[in-house]
């Protein structure tokens, strides 16, 4: 079991620890955040909370059944019913269906709580796990893309449709 919690100020210590612990793991498939992210984490966290308060983003942490932060799932660039989905699950929780469940839950929230109609997500071609998560959640490939300077794909999902509906 997992639950999504909307990002709060008190998540900062656990979120920073999560990002540090998984930095090398994430860098294998997605762009590294860079040293500045970690050095300026407190101010960046406050900025994310301000964006969330303004309604332009919806940030979430993924918490497992032991209460440990194991991932994050975010909706960014919210505009006119659309948003971009981004997520990352830590190495210790990978391969257990956490990403699939977290994306499923954020899709539900996007439609019901945030009033969104369409989500877009990007993956690199070699990130098979992420592409699988999106496919299981009803996203379809709509275009080629460049992700962090690497070949990738743009995926889209119309909300309100069940994952099997295309």
C-alpha positions as CSV (number, residue, x, y, z in Angstrom):
1,X,0.0,0.0,0.0
2,X,1.0,3.5,-0.6
3,X,-0.4,7.0,-0.2
4,X,0.2,10.3,-1.8
5,X,0.6,13.3,0.4
6,X,0.4,16.8,-1.0
7,X,3.8,18.4,-0.5
8,X,4.2,20.3,2.8
9,X,7.0,22.3,4.5
10,X,7.6,19.5,7.0
11,X,8.4,17.0,4.2
12,X,11.7,18.9,3.5
13,X,14.1,16.8,5.6
14,X,12.8,13.4,4.3
15,X,12.6,14.6,0.7
16,X,16.1,15.9,0.8
17,X,17.3,12.6,2.3
18,X,15.4,10.7,-0.4
19,X,16.9,12.8,-3.2
20,X,20.4,12.4,-1.8
21,X,20.1,8.6,-1.3
22,X,18.8,8.1,-4.8
23,X,20.8,10.6,-6.8
24,X,23.1,8.1,-8.5
25,X,20.2,5.7,-9.1
26,X,18.1,8.4,-10.8
27,X,21.0,9.7,-12.9
28,X,21.1,6.4,-14.7
29,X,17.8,7.1,-16.5
30,X,17.0,10.8,-16.0
31,X,19.0,14.1,-15.9
32,X,20.9,14.7,-12.7
33,X,19.6,17.6,-10.6
34,X,23.1,19.0,-10.2
35,X,24.9,20.1,-7.0
36,X,23.0,23.4,-6.9
37,X,19.7,21.6,-6.2
38,X,21.1,20.1,-3.1
39,X,23.0,23.2,-1.9
40,X,19.8,25.3,-2.4
41,X,17.3,22.7,-1.4
42,X,15.6,24.8,1.3
43,X,14.8,27.7,-0.9
44,X,13.8,25.4,-3.8
45,X,11.4,23.6,-1.5
46,X,9.8,26.9,-0.4
47,X,9.5,27.9,-4.1
48,X,7.7,24.7,-4.9
49,X,5.3,25.3,-2.1
50,X,4.6,28.8,-3.4
51,X,4.0,27.4,-6.9
52,X,1.6,24.9,-5.4
53,X,-0.2,27.6,-3.4
54,X,-0.6,29.5,-6.7
55,X,-2.2,26.5,-8.3
56,X,0.4,26.2,-11.1
57,X,1.8,22.9,-9.8
58,X,0.7,20.0,-7.6
59,X,3.5,18.2,-5.8
60,X,3.2,15.0,-3.9
61,X,5.4,12.6,-1.9
62,X,4.8,8.9,-2.1
63,X,4.7,7.2,1.3
64,X,4.8,3.5,1.9
65,X,2.9,1.4,4.5
66,X,5.7,2.0,7.0
67,X,5.4,5.7,6.6
68,X,8.7,6.1,4.7
69,X,9.0,8.5,1.8
70,X,9.8,6.3,-1.2
71,X,9.0,8.6,-4.1
72,X,7.4,11.7,-5.5
73,X,4.8,12.4,-8.2
74,X,4.2,15.9,-9.5
75,X,1.9,17.7,-11.9
76,X,3.6,20.8,-13.2
77,X,2.8,23.6,-15.6
78,X,-0.9,23.4,-14.9
79,X,-2.7,25.5,-17.5
80,X,-6.2,25.3,-19.1
81,X,-6.9,21.8,-17.7
82,X,-3.6,20.3,-18.8
83,X,-0.4,19.5,-16.8
84,X,2.8,17.6,-17.2
85,X,3.3,14.5,-15.1
86,X,6.7,13.7,-13.5
87,X,7.5,11.0,-11.0
88,X,10.4,9.1,-9.4
89,X,10.4,6.1,-7.1
90,X,13.5,5.4,-5.1
91,X,15.7,2.4,-5.7
92,X,14.7,0.5,-2.6
93,X,11.0,0.6,-3.7
94,X,11.5,0.0,-7.4
95,X,10.0,-3.0,-9.1
96,X,7.1,-3.4,-6.6
97,X,4.4,-1.6,-8.5
98,X,4.8,1.7,-6.5
99,X,5.2,3.9,-9.6
100,X,2.2,2.3,-11.3
101,X,0.1,2.8,-8.2
102,X,1.3,6.4,-7.6
103,X,0.6,7.4,-11.2
104,X,-2.8,5.8,-11.0
105,X,-3.6,7.8,-7.9
106,X,-2.3,11.1,-9.2
107,X,-4.4,10.6,-12.4
108,X,-7.4,10.2,-10.2
109,X,-6.5,13.3,-8.2
110,X,-5.8,15.3,-11.3
111,X,-9.3,14.6,-12.6
112,X,-11.3,14.8,-9.4
113,X,-9.4,17.2,-7.0
114,X,-7.6,19.4,-9.5
115,X,-10.1,19.5,-12.4
116,X,-7.6,18.6,-15.1
117,X,-8.5,17.0,-18.4
118,X,-5.2,15.9,-20.0
119,X,-1.8,14.9,-18.7
120,X,1.4,14.7,-20.7
121,X,4.6,12.8,-19.7
122,X,8.0,12.4,-21.2
123,X,10.4,9.4,-21.1
124,X,13.7,8.5,-22.7
125,X,13.6,5.7,-25.1
126,X,15.8,3.5,-22.8
127,X,13.6,4.0,-19.7
128,X,11.5,0.9,-20.3
129,X,10.2,0.8,-16.7
130,X,8.8,4.3,-16.9
131,X,7.3,3.7,-20.4
132,X,5.6,0.6,-18.9
133,X,4.2,2.5,-16.0
134,X,2.7,5.1,-18.3
135,X,1.2,2.4,-20.6
136,X,-0.4,0.6,-17.6
137,X,-2.0,3.9,-16.7
138,X,-3.6,4.6,-20.1
139,X,-1.0,6.9,-21.6
140,X,-0.3,6.6,-25.3
141,X,2.8,7.8,-27.2
142,X,1.9,10.9,-29.2
143,X,5.3,12.1,-30.5
144,X,9.0,11.7,-30.5
145,X,10.8,14.0,-28.0
146,X,14.2,15.0,-26.7
147,X,14.5,14.4,-22.9
148,X,17.6,15.8,-21.3
149,X,19.4,15.8,-24.6
150,X,18.5,12.1,-25.2
151,X,16.0,10.5,-27.6
152,X,12.6,10.1,-26.0
153,X,8.8,10.0,-26.3
154,X,5.9,12.3,-25.4
155,X,3.0,10.5,-23.9
156,X,-0.5,11.8,-23.2
157,X,-3.6,10.7,-21.3
158,X,-7.1,12.1,-21.4
159,X,-8.5,12.0,-17.9
160,X,-11.9,10.6,-17.2
161,X,-11.0,7.7,-19.4
162,X,-10.1,4.4,-17.9
163,X,-6.5,3.2,-18.5
164,X,-7.7,0.7,-21.1
165,X,-9.6,3.2,-23.1
166,X,-7.6,4.7,-25.9
